[in-house]
Amino acid sequence: MTSEDSSPKHRALTDVIKQILLGIAFGLLLTLIPLSYISISAIELDLLHIILLAAPVLFCGILAAAFGNKFLSPLTKFLESIPPIG
């Protein structure tokens, strides 16, 4: 009898970095949606606002790194379902 390797499949570092960057890009899109309705000059950016804007970006990056394709595949399907403008 041979023992089977029951350890979880490890992702390569480059895959993790790509997933983090994709999560950050999606977080930036989420952050820019509300900002598109508000004039940038009307916002007084203080530390609290910067933290509130950076939180979804970092949160999406962390979720993408933790869950990988389980987190990113529904997001890519959603983005592919949006028809192009033009």
Buried (B, 14 or more C-beta within 10 A) or exposed (E): EEEEEEEEEEBEEEEBEBBBEBBBBBBBBEBEEEEEEEEEEEEEEEEEEEEEBEEBBBBBBBBBBEEBEEBBEEBEEEEEEEEEEE
